[in-house]
Amino acid sequence: MSERWRYPDGAPCWPELTTHDVPRAARFYADVFGWTCRDLGPQVWHYTMCLVNDMPVAAITPPAVGLQNVDPAWNTYLATSDVEASAVRVEANDGKLVILPTTLPGEGRFAQAADPEGTLFGLWQPGTHIGSRLYGDVGAMCWNEVNARNARVTDDFYRSIFGYSQYQVGDGVDYDYVIWKVREVPVCGRLRVPYEYEWVPRHWMLYLRVNDCAEAVARVVRAGGSVHIPEYESRSGPVAVVSDPFGADFALCQHPFGAHPVGTMPFSSC
């Protein structure tokens, strides 16, 4: 078990699903991952914590006020020790703040933003809540990557906020995937989506680890979800890209503990 007590600035630290039917979404993810989903009540708009072994690994929430028309999607929060400073850098580098820095008493501070391509992401400054207490365990996130059309702009934008070191693992032309590192530790990545695959949304892709990818895909389908990219072999093990019944995409990964599925989307087979 890989229990986390902190995340470095720039590391994905918390996955949060925004959806219009929180109870049904909670039942779906409980069926697929065995999560215990705990509704925190109407005073926090039924924000629902998702637990593995009684430790929070994700959350499900209805759309924020003013954002009721957003499509269901997983949002990735990136850790920051100063949410105000990160928010200033977002706006100074052609990003946009969607929700201004806000305090959740006793929990931490957060903001939501959009990068220059309009891709949403979150900023999380921890208080008592550091984010996912597990990373890389079965049922928990194990990798995150942002899909981008303009690779250079996307790399420059996020590097300006978090100071990532970035290195190419593809050829940069037919296969353009850059790993972003914090203090020489890979924390997330950027995948350039070819223009001919316009159906691939601009978003942060959440990868969740499973014991058996094929069996997890079958659970997704039984629970009403869909398969976008059937199971295939990555360099670290089987991966599939699926969505829940409401259209929120995520990836399933079956790979050794500590490995991550870097640059695995097989566009040639789509």
C-alpha positions as CSV (number, residue, x, y, z in Angstrom):
1,M,0.0,0.0,0.0
2,S,1.3,3.4,-1.0
3,E,-0.2,5.8,1.5
4,R,0.6,9.5,0.8
5,W,1.0,12.3,3.3
6,R,1.9,15.1,0.9
7,Y,2.3,15.8,-2.8
8,P,5.0,18.1,-4.3
9,D,3.8,21.3,-6.1
10,G,2.7,20.3,-9.6
11,A,1.9,16.7,-8.9
12,P,-1.7,15.5,-9.5
13,C,-3.1,15.0,-6.0
14,W,-6.9,14.7,-6.3
15,P,-9.3,13.4,-8.9
16,E,-12.8,14.8,-8.8
17,L,-15.8,13.8,-10.9
18,T,-18.3,16.5,-11.8
19,T,-21.6,14.9,-12.8
20,H,-25.3,15.7,-12.7
21,D,-26.5,12.5,-10.9
22,V,-24.2,12.0,-8.0
23,P,-26.0,9.0,-6.4
24,R,-26.1,7.0,-9.7
25,A,-22.5,7.9,-10.4
26,A,-21.5,6.7,-6.9
27,R,-23.2,3.4,-7.5
28,F,-21.4,2.9,-10.8
29,Y,-18.0,3.5,-9.3
30,A,-18.7,1.4,-6.3
31,D,-19.7,-1.5,-8.6
32,V,-16.5,-1.0,-10.8
33,F,-13.9,-0.3,-8.1
34,G,-15.5,-1.4,-4.9
35,W,-15.3,2.1,-3.5
36,T,-17.2,3.1,-0.4
37,C,-18.9,6.3,-1.4
38,R,-19.8,8.6,1.5
39,D,-22.2,11.5,0.9
40,L,-21.1,14.5,3.1
41,G,-24.6,15.9,3.2
42,P,-26.6,18.9,1.8
43,Q,-24.5,21.5,3.7
44,V,-21.7,20.7,1.2
45,W,-24.0,20.1,-1.8
46,H,-23.8,16.3,-1.4
47,Y,-20.0,16.2,-2.1
48,T,-19.3,12.5,-2.0
49,M,-16.0,11.1,-0.9
50,C,-14.8,7.8,-2.5
51,L,-12.8,5.6,-0.2
52,V,-10.5,2.5,-0.5
53,N,-9.8,0.9,2.9
54,D,-11.4,3.9,4.5
55,M,-8.9,6.3,2.8
56,P,-10.1,9.0,0.4
57,V,-9.0,8.4,-3.2
58,A,-11.5,10.5,-5.2
59,A,-14.7,12.5,-5.0
60,I,-17.9,13.0,-6.9
61,T,-19.7,16.3,-6.9
62,P,-22.5,18.1,-8.7
63,P,-21.6,21.1,-10.9
64,A,-20.7,24.3,-9.2
65,V,-23.1,27.2,-9.2
66,G,-23.0,28.9,-12.6
67,L,-21.5,25.7,-14.3
68,Q,-24.6,23.6,-14.4
69,N,-24.2,23.0,-18.2
70,V,-20.8,21.4,-18.1
71,D,-20.4,17.9,-19.4
72,P,-19.7,15.2,-16.8
73,A,-15.9,14.8,-16.6
74,W,-13.1,13.9,-14.2
75,N,-11.1,16.9,-13.1
76,T,-7.4,16.6,-12.0
77,Y,-6.2,18.9,-9.2
78,L,-2.6,19.8,-9.1
79,A,-0.9,20.4,-5.7
80,T,0.3,23.8,-4.8
81,S,1.7,25.3,-1.6
82,D,0.3,28.7,-2.6
83,V,-2.9,28.7,-4.5
84,E,-2.9,32.5,-4.9
85,A,0.5,32.6,-6.5
86,S,-0.4,29.7,-8.8
87,A,-3.6,31.5,-9.8
88,V,-1.6,34.6,-10.7
89,R,0.7,32.6,-12.9
90,V,-2.3,31.0,-14.6
91,E,-3.6,34.4,-15.7
92,A,-0.2,35.8,-16.5
93,N,0.4,33.0,-19.0
94,D,-2.9,33.2,-21.0
95,G,-4.9,30.8,-18.8
96,K,-8.2,31.7,-17.2
97,L,-9.5,31.3,-13.6
98,V,-12.9,29.6,-13.6
99,I,-13.3,29.6,-9.8
100,L,-11.2,32.1,-7.8
101,P,-9.1,30.8,-4.8
102,T,-11.5,29.7,-2.2
103,T,-11.1,28.4,1.4
104,L,-12.7,25.2,2.5
105,P,-12.5,25.6,6.3
106,G,-10.2,23.0,7.8
107,E,-9.6,21.2,4.5
108,G,-7.5,23.5,2.3
109,R,-7.8,26.1,-0.5
110,F,-8.7,25.5,-4.1
111,A,-9.2,27.2,-7.4
112,Q,-10.3,25.9,-10.8
113,A,-8.7,27.1,-14.0
114,A,-8.5,26.6,-17.8
115,D,-5.3,26.4,-19.7
116,P,-4.8,28.3,-23.1
117,E,-6.6,25.5,-25.0
118,G,-9.6,25.7,-22.6
119,T,-8.7,22.5,-20.7
120,L,-10.0,22.6,-17.1
121,F,-7.8,21.7,-14.1
122,G,-7.8,22.3,-10.4
123,L,-5.3,23.8,-8.0
124,W,-5.3,22.4,-4.4
125,Q,-3.4,23.9,-1.5
126,P,-3.8,21.3,1.3
127,G,-4.9,21.8,4.8
128,T,-6.0,18.7,6.6
129,H,-7.0,17.2,3.3
130,I,-3.9,16.5,1.3
131,G,-5.7,14.8,-1.6
132,S,-5.7,11.1,-2.4
133,R,-4.3,9.1,0.5
134,L,-3.4,6.3,-1.9
135,Y,-1.4,6.6,-5.1
136,G,-0.7,3.7,-7.5
137,D,-2.8,1.2,-5.4
138,V,-5.6,-0.8,-6.8
139,G,-8.7,1.4,-7.0
140,A,-6.6,4.6,-6.8
141,M,-5.1,7.0,-9.4
142,C,-1.8,5.9,-10.8
143,W,-1.1,8.5,-13.6
144,N,-2.6,11.6,-15.2
145,E,-1.9,13.2,-18.5
146,V,-3.3,16.2,-20.4
147,N,-4.5,15.8,-24.0
148,A,-3.4,18.8,-26.1
149,R,-3.5,20.0,-29.7
150,N,-0.9,22.7,-29.4
151,A,1.9,20.8,-27.6
152,R,4.3,23.7,-27.3
153,V,1.8,26.1,-25.8
154,T,0.6,23.5,-23.4
155,D,4.1,22.5,-22.3
156,D,5.1,26.2,-21.8
157,F,2.0,27.1,-19.9
158,Y,2.2,24.3,-17.2
159,R,6.0,24.7,-16.9
160,S,5.5,28.4,-16.2
161,I,3.2,27.6,-13.3
162,F,5.1,24.6,-11.7
163,G,8.6,24.7,-13.2
164,Y,8.4,21.2,-14.5
165,S,11.4,19.7,-16.3
166,Q,10.0,18.1,-19.4
167,Y,11.4,15.4,-21.8
168,Q,10.2,13.8,-24.9
169,V,9.7,10.1,-25.0
170,G,8.4,9.9,-28.6
171,D,9.8,11.1,-31.8
172,G,8.0,14.5,-31.3
173,V,6.2,14.2,-34.7
174,D,4.2,11.0,-35.2
175,Y,4.2,10.3,-31.5
176,D,4.6,13.3,-29.3
177,Y,4.5,12.6,-25.6
178,V,6.3,14.6,-23.0
179,I,6.8,13.5,-19.4
180,W,6.7,16.3,-16.8
181,K,8.9,15.8,-13.7
182,V,9.2,17.5,-10.3
183,R,12.7,17.2,-8.8
184,E,13.5,14.5,-11.5
185,V,10.5,12.4,-10.5
186,P,7.9,11.9,-13.2
187,V,4.5,13.1,-12.0
188,C,2.3,13.5,-15.1
189,G,2.5,13.8,-18.9
190,R,1.3,15.7,-22.0
191,L,0.0,13.8,-25.0
192,R,-0.3,15.7,-28.4
193,V,-3.5,14.5,-30.0
194,P,-3.3,14.4,-33.8
195,Y,-5.8,16.7,-35.5
196,E,-7.4,13.8,-37.3
197,Y,-8.5,12.4,-33.9
198,E,-10.7,15.4,-33.2
199,W,-13.1,13.2,-31.2
200,V,-10.5,13.0,-28.4
201,P,-11.5,15.7,-25.9
202,R,-9.1,18.3,-24.5
203,H,-9.0,17.2,-21.0
204,W,-6.8,15.6,-18.2
205,M,-7.1,11.8,-18.4
206,L,-7.3,10.0,-15.1
207,Y,-5.7,6.5,-14.9
208,L,-7.0,4.1,-12.2
209,R,-5.2,0.9,-11.3
210,V,-7.0,-2.4,-11.4
211,N,-6.0,-6.0,-10.7
212,D,-7.4,-7.4,-14.0
213,C,-8.1,-5.0,-16.8
214,A,-10.4,-7.3,-18.8
215,E,-12.5,-8.0,-15.8
216,A,-12.7,-4.3,-14.9
217,V,-13.8,-3.5,-18.4
218,A,-16.6,-6.1,-18.1
219,R,-17.7,-4.5,-14.8
220,V,-17.8,-1.1,-16.5
221,V,-20.1,-2.5,-19.2
222,R,-22.3,-4.4,-16.8
223,A,-22.7,-1.2,-14.8
224,G,-23.8,0.8,-17.8
225,G,-20.6,2.3,-19.0
226,S,-18.9,2.3,-22.4
227,V,-15.6,1.2,-23.9
228,H,-13.8,3.8,-26.1
229,I,-10.5,2.0,-26.6
230,P,-10.6,-1.8,-25.9
231,E,-7.9,-3.4,-23.8
232,Y,-4.4,-3.3,-25.4
233,E,-0.9,-3.9,-24.2
234,S,1.2,-0.9,-23.1
235,R,4.8,-1.0,-22.1
236,S,3.7,-1.6,-18.5
237,G,0.7,-3.9,-19.0
238,P,-2.9,-3.8,-20.2
239,V,-4.8,-0.5,-20.5
240,A,-8.3,0.4,-21.6
241,V,-10.1,3.7,-22.0
242,V,-13.7,3.7,-20.9
243,S,-16.5,6.0,-19.7
244,D,-19.2,6.0,-17.1
245,P,-22.9,6.0,-18.0
246,F,-22.9,9.8,-18.1
247,G,-19.9,10.1,-20.5
248,A,-17.0,10.9,-18.2
249,D,-13.8,9.2,-19.6
250,F,-11.1,7.5,-17.6
251,A,-8.5,4.8,-18.1
252,L,-8.1,1.4,-16.5
253,C,-4.5,0.1,-16.0
254,Q,-3.2,-3.3,-15.0
255,H,0.5,-2.9,-14.3
256,P,3.0,-3.6,-11.6
257,F,3.0,-1.4,-8.5
258,G,5.1,1.8,-9.1
259,A,4.9,1.6,-12.9
260,H,2.9,4.1,-14.9
261,P,1.4,3.9,-18.4
262,V,3.4,6.6,-20.1
263,G,2.1,7.6,-23.5
264,T,0.0,4.6,-24.1
265,M,-3.0,5.8,-26.2
266,P,-2.9,3.7,-29.4
267,F,-4.2,6.2,-31.9
268,S,-3.3,4.0,-34.8
269,S,-5.8,1.4,-33.6
270,C,-8.7,3.7,-33.0
